[in-house]
């Protein structure tokens, strides 16, 4: 949590694909899964339900030496 938001973060590590191409894996299915997972979490911890939700992806490459961050809009 930071300020008035709670972040849901997914970490991906793929060595077979250039890190610049990884953003393409965030399709509609992935966005839906992120949204549903956060909703299930907030049902379990309702005290966090008043916070604004953020969805973040971290892409790792080169054995974790290269990191790329992406904020995702999942459509609440």
C-alpha positions as MATLAB code, in Angstrom:
seq = 'XXXXXXXXXXXXXXXXXXXXXXXXXXXXXXXXXXXXXXXXXXXXXXXXXXXXXXXXXXXXXXXXXXXXXXXXXXXX';
ca = [
       0.000    0.000    0.000;
       1.058    3.528   -0.669;
      -0.985    6.582    0.248;
      -4.592    5.779   -0.654;
      -3.903    2.824   -2.946;
      -3.177   -0.872   -2.779;
      -1.020   -2.374   -5.526;
      -1.501   -5.780   -7.070;
       1.799   -6.810   -8.633;
       2.599   -9.658  -10.986;
       6.180  -10.581  -11.837;
       7.108  -12.238  -15.122;
      10.496  -13.697  -15.999;
      10.938  -14.803  -19.580;
      14.279  -15.415  -21.148;
      13.038  -16.517  -24.582;
      11.466  -13.190  -25.539;
      13.067   -9.734  -25.685;
      11.935   -7.605  -22.761;
      10.599   -5.005  -25.196;
       8.078   -7.577  -26.469;
       6.740   -8.665  -23.081;
       4.035   -5.999  -22.927;
       2.133   -7.963  -25.554;
       1.391  -10.718  -23.028;
      -0.961   -8.376  -21.164;
      -4.044   -9.163  -23.192;
      -7.730   -8.956  -22.221;
      -7.580  -12.375  -20.553;
      -4.635  -11.320  -18.370;
      -6.359   -8.044  -17.428;
      -9.513   -9.938  -16.453;
      -7.521  -12.391  -14.326;
      -5.768   -9.525  -12.531;
      -9.113   -7.867  -11.833;
     -10.752  -11.061  -10.546;
      -7.762  -11.902   -8.371;
      -7.796   -8.459   -6.770;
     -11.542   -8.692   -6.142;
     -11.099  -12.061   -4.405;
      -8.281  -10.638   -2.281;
     -10.356   -7.621   -1.272;
     -13.260   -9.864   -0.307;
     -10.919  -11.673    2.042;
      -9.464   -8.398    3.406;
     -12.389   -5.949    3.247;
     -10.539   -3.273    5.225;
      -8.561   -2.625    2.010;
     -11.650   -2.266   -0.172;
     -11.791    1.495    0.390;
      -8.336    1.954   -1.131;
      -7.791    2.752   -4.799;
      -6.460   -0.259   -6.729;
      -3.314   -0.217   -8.859;
      -2.170   -3.025  -11.112;
       1.535   -3.334  -11.795;
       3.605   -5.768  -13.827;
       7.328   -6.322  -13.443;
       9.114   -8.005  -16.326;
      12.498   -9.572  -15.539;
      15.120  -10.606  -18.083;
      18.817  -11.471  -18.129;
      18.550  -13.454  -14.916;
      16.836  -10.550  -13.159;
      19.437   -7.961  -14.167;
      16.963   -6.178  -16.445;
      13.646   -5.023  -14.990;
      10.818   -3.301  -16.788;
       7.817   -1.873  -14.928;
       4.364   -1.396  -16.405;
       1.171   -0.040  -14.893;
      -1.887   -1.882  -16.223;
      -5.426   -0.601  -16.697;
      -7.759   -3.526  -16.098;
     -11.129   -1.790  -16.273;
     -12.978   -2.027  -12.997;
];
